[in-house]
């Protein structure tokens, strides 16, 4: 259970960081698509 809780915390940290870089990646992909 401790490990699972730790993984959940790590996943939450990643999810809080990702959105910005994900948006940038989508923007880049959109430009590349054109």
N, C-alpha and C positions, 0 to 999 in steps of 0.2 A: 504493500500500500504506500509506503514511503516513496518508493521509486516512482510509482504512478503519479503521486502528488507532485513530485519534483518535475516529472516530464510535463505535466499539465502547466506548471508554473513557467517552464522553459517555453512551451508552446505559446502561452499567453504573451510572454516577452517578445517572441518572434512576431506574433500577430500584431502587436502594437508597433513594431518597427517596420514591418513589411509594407503596409499600405502605400507609403510615399514612394518607395522604390518600385513597387508594383505599378503605380500610376505612371511613373516615368518610363517603365518598361513598355507599358501599353502605348504610351505616346510615341515612343521610338518605333514600336512595331507598326503603328498606324502610319507613320511617316515612311517607313521602309516599304510598307504595303503599296503606297502610292508610288 
